[in-house]
Amino acid sequence: MIKQDILRRFLFEELGIRGEWVSLSESWQAAKQHQSQPDVVQQQLGQALAAVVMLSATIKFNGSIILQAQGDGGIKTLVAQATHDRKIRGLARSRPEIQAGTLEALFGQGYLALTIEPDQGEPYQGVVPLEGNNLAAALENYFSQSEQLNTRLWLFATENQAVGLLLQELPKQDNNQEDWQRVEMLADTITAKELLELDCEQILYRLFNEEQVRLYEPEPVAFACTCSRQKINRTLKSLGRDELESILLERGSIEVVCDFCSSRHEFDKIDVESLLAETLSPSSETRH
């Protein structure tokens, strides 16, 4: 097993095809320690995190990309997020008892959404039905329908590691389908054991030693939550005075727990009054 937390990008220089490989170890452990879910659900979360890291490397932007799978079956919600600088977090919500199976068996009827949230500009979201044997197949379907790009993914997750491999045609190129089919066929010989045990150089040599492949420098990946007191303040303000005072009357204080990192933030009556005073202050209403 390769214990590392890195993304490697690579390019078939003469074929108009790019790829990514990712291995998550400590970042995967950090992300899942806040999610108390059955093993089969944790595996889906690990695959989603590996996928979203690779997808973040296919788009040139500052911000984050969010993968969300929602259904009416055993797994209710699966969310994975990666930022442009490879910071990840994720969560899953499911029933206590759930068996492994296809996406339909795990999620029931549902959808898969990819949302790009740039630091500057408006968010963009694409949505497709949640269909296929696994998350990799659903994402391939997404790119086929939404982006019209040939894309293949291989995703695996164990208790200790989450790994992934992605191949994708470069957009706006006069790509040769025979080249794509050859590279795809070679990649299809990869096994879960090899992806979990070999490093990127070994995998590329094992699969593509007769192709011209440029391998880029490693990019570190780490778990990091973007929750903050400031963001929670904004959420509480949006509830309004009546709702906040009702919660205080019932519970004595307002406690907010982050679903991604389990951090706790408590607000008493004085905290709430301070928040509401900020909302009503003249400076907060000034426009420049």
C-alpha positions in Angstrom: 0.0 0.0 0.0 1.3 3.4 -1.0 0.8 5.8 1.9 0.7 9.3 0.4 -1.7 12.1 -0.2 -0.9 13.4 -3.7 -2.4 14.1 -7.0 -0.4 13.5 -10.2 -1.5 14.9 -13.6 -0.2 13.4 -16.8 -0.6 14.1 -20.5 -0.4 11.9 -23.6 1.5 14.5 -25.6 0.6 13.3 -29.1 -2.9 12.0 -28.5 -5.1 14.8 -27.0 -5.7 12.8 -23.8 -5.0 13.8 -20.3 -5.1 11.9 -17.0 -4.9 12.1 -13.3 -4.0 9.7 -10.5 -4.7 10.3 -6.9 -3.9 8.5 -3.6 -5.4 9.6 -0.3 -4.2 8.2 3.0 -4.0 10.6 6.0 -6.4 13.0 4.3 -8.9 10.1 3.9 -8.5 9.1 7.5 -9.1 12.7 8.7 -12.2 13.1 6.5 -13.9 9.9 7.5 -13.2 10.1 11.2 -16.1 12.6 11.5 -18.5 10.3 9.6 -19.9 7.4 11.6 -21.3 5.3 8.7 -21.3 1.6 7.7 -18.3 0.4 5.8 -20.1 0.3 2.5 -21.1 3.9 2.9 -17.5 4.9 3.8 -16.3 3.2 0.7 -18.6 5.4 -1.4 -17.4 8.5 0.4 -13.7 7.5 -0.2 -14.4 7.0 -3.9 -16.2 10.4 -4.1 -13.3 12.2 -2.5 -10.8 10.6 -4.8 -13.0 11.5 -7.8 -13.5 15.1 -6.8 -9.8 15.7 -6.3 -9.2 14.6 -9.8 -12.1 16.6 -11.2 -10.7 19.7 -9.5 -7.6 19.3 -11.6 -9.5 19.3 -14.9 -10.8 22.8 -14.4 -8.8 26.1 -14.2 -10.4 28.1 -11.5 -10.0 29.4 -7.9 -12.7 28.0 -5.8 -14.2 24.6 -5.2 -15.9 21.7 -6.9 -18.6 19.8 -5.1 -19.9 16.3 -6.0 -23.3 15.5 -4.5 -25.3 12.2 -4.8 -28.8 12.2 -3.4 -31.3 9.4 -3.3 -34.3 7.9 -1.6 -32.6 4.6 -0.7 -30.2 3.4 1.9 -27.7 6.2 1.3 -29.6 9.5 1.5 -26.8 12.0 0.8 -23.1 11.8 -0.3 -21.1 15.0 -0.6 -17.4 15.5 -1.5 -15.7 18.8 -2.0 -12.2 19.7 -3.2 -10.7 23.2 -3.6 -8.3 24.4 -6.3 -5.5 23.9 -3.9 -6.5 20.3 -3.2 -8.2 20.7 0.2 -10.9 18.1 0.7 -13.8 17.3 2.9 -16.9 15.1 2.7 -19.9 13.7 4.4 -22.5 10.9 4.1 -25.9 10.2 5.5 -27.5 6.8 5.4 -29.7 4.2 7.1 -28.0 2.1 9.8 -28.3 -1.1 7.8 -27.2 -1.1 4.2 -25.8 -3.8 1.8 -23.3 -3.3 -1.0 -24.6 -3.3 -4.6 -25.2 -1.1 -7.6 -25.9 2.6 -7.3 -29.6 2.0 -7.5 -29.4 -0.6 -4.7 -27.4 1.9 -2.5 -29.1 5.1 -3.3 -32.5 4.2 -4.8 -33.8 6.8 -7.3 -31.7 9.9 -7.2 -29.4 12.3 -9.0 -25.7 13.2 -9.3 -24.8 16.9 -9.3 -21.4 18.5 -9.9 -21.2 22.1 -8.7 -18.4 24.5 -9.5 -18.2 27.4 -7.0 -15.6 29.9 -8.2 -14.2 32.5 -5.7 -15.2 35.1 -8.3 -18.3 34.7 -10.4 -21.5 32.7 -10.4 -21.7 29.0 -9.5 -22.4 26.4 -12.2 -24.1 23.1 -11.7 -24.7 20.1 -13.9 -27.2 17.3 -12.9 -27.7 13.8 -14.3 -29.7 10.8 -13.0 -27.7 8.6 -10.5 -27.3 5.5 -12.7 -24.7 2.8 -13.2 -23.0 0.0 -11.3 -20.8 2.4 -9.4 -19.9 6.1 -8.8 -17.2 6.0 -11.6 -19.9 4.9 -14.1 -22.3 7.7 -13.0 -19.5 10.3 -13.4 -18.6 8.9 -16.9 -22.3 9.3 -17.8 -22.2 12.9 -16.5 -19.3 13.9 -18.8 -20.9 12.1 -21.7 -24.2 14.0 -21.3 -23.0 17.4 -19.9 -19.6 17.9 -21.5 -19.6 15.5 -24.5 -16.1 14.4 -23.5 -14.9 10.8 -23.5 -14.0 10.2 -19.8 -13.2 7.1 -17.8 -12.6 6.7 -14.1 -11.5 3.9 -11.8 -12.2 4.5 -8.1 -11.5 2.3 -5.1 -11.6 2.9 -1.4 -10.6 0.7 1.6 -10.5 1.4 5.3 -7.0 2.9 5.0 -6.8 4.4 1.5 -8.8 5.9 -1.4 -7.4 5.9 -4.9 -8.4 6.9 -8.4 -7.4 7.1 -12.0 -9.0 9.3 -14.6 -8.6 9.6 -18.4 -10.3 12.3 -20.4 -10.1 13.6 -23.9 -8.9 17.2 -24.2 -11.7 19.5 -25.3 -11.7 21.3 -28.7 -9.3 18.9 -30.2 -9.5 16.8 -33.4 -9.1 13.6 -31.4 -8.6 10.2 -33.0 -11.1 7.7 -31.7 -8.7 4.9 -32.3 -6.1 6.5 -30.0 -8.8 6.9 -27.3 -9.9 3.3 -27.7 -6.4 2.0 -27.4 -5.5 4.0 -24.3 -8.9 3.1 -22.8 -8.3 -0.6 -23.4 -4.9 -0.5 -21.9 -6.2 1.3 -18.8 -9.1 -1.2 -18.4 -6.5 -3.8 -17.5 -5.8 -2.0 -14.2 -6.9 -3.8 -11.0 -7.9 -2.5 -7.6 -4.9 -4.2 -6.0 -2.5 -2.4 -8.4 -4.1 1.0 -7.9 -3.9 0.5 -4.1 -0.3 -0.8 -4.1 1.6 0.9 -6.9 2.7 4.5 -7.2 1.9 6.7 -10.2 5.1 6.0 -12.1 4.7 2.3 -11.7 1.1 2.4 -12.9 1.9 4.5 -15.9 4.7 2.2 -16.9 2.6 -0.8 -16.3 -0.2 0.5 -18.5 1.3 2.9 -21.1 5.0 2.1 -21.4 4.8 2.3 -25.3 3.1 5.8 -25.2 4.7 9.2 -24.8 3.4 10.4 -21.4 4.4 13.5 -19.6 4.1 13.3 -15.9 3.7 16.5 -13.9 5.0 17.2 -10.4 3.0 15.8 -7.3 0.4 18.1 -5.8 -0.2 17.5 -2.1 -3.8 16.8 -0.9 -5.0 17.5 2.7 -8.2 17.4 4.7 -9.4 20.9 5.6 -12.8 22.2 6.6 -14.0 25.6 5.4 -16.5 26.1 8.2 -16.0 29.2 10.3 -17.6 31.2 13.0 -18.2 34.0 10.5 -20.1 31.7 8.1 -22.2 30.4 10.9 -23.0 34.0 12.0 -24.3 34.7 8.5 -26.5 31.6 8.6 -27.9 32.4 12.0 -28.7 36.0 11.0 -30.7 34.7 8.0 -33.0 32.9 10.5 -34.2 36.2 11.9 -34.9 37.3 15.5 -38.1 35.3 16.1 -36.6 32.0 15.2 -33.4 32.6 17.1 -35.3 33.7 20.2 -37.6 30.7 20.0 -34.5 28.3 20.0 -33.0 30.2 22.9 -36.2 29.9 24.9 -36.4 26.2 24.3 -32.7 25.3 24.7 -31.0 28.1 26.5 -28.4 28.4 23.9 -27.8 27.6 20.2 -25.2 24.9 19.3 -24.1 24.5 15.8 -22.0 21.3 14.9 -20.3 21.2 11.5 -21.2 18.0 9.6 -17.8 17.8 7.9 -15.4 18.3 10.8 -17.5 18.0 14.0 -16.4 21.4 15.3 -18.9 22.9 17.8 -19.9 26.5 18.1 -22.2 27.7 20.9 -24.2 30.9 20.9 -25.8 32.2 24.1 -28.3 35.1 24.4 -25.6 37.7 24.5 -24.0 36.3 21.3 -27.3 36.3 19.5 -28.1 39.9 20.5 -24.7 40.9 19.3 -25.4 39.2 15.9 -28.7 40.9 15.6 -27.2 44.3 16.5 -24.7 43.9 13.7 -27.5 43.2 11.3 -29.3 46.4 12.3 -26.3 48.7 12.7 -26.2 51.6 10.2 -22.7 50.6 9.0 -24.1 47.2 7.9 -26.6 48.9 5.7 -24.2 51.4 4.0 -23.6 50.8 0.3 -20.5 52.1 -1.5 
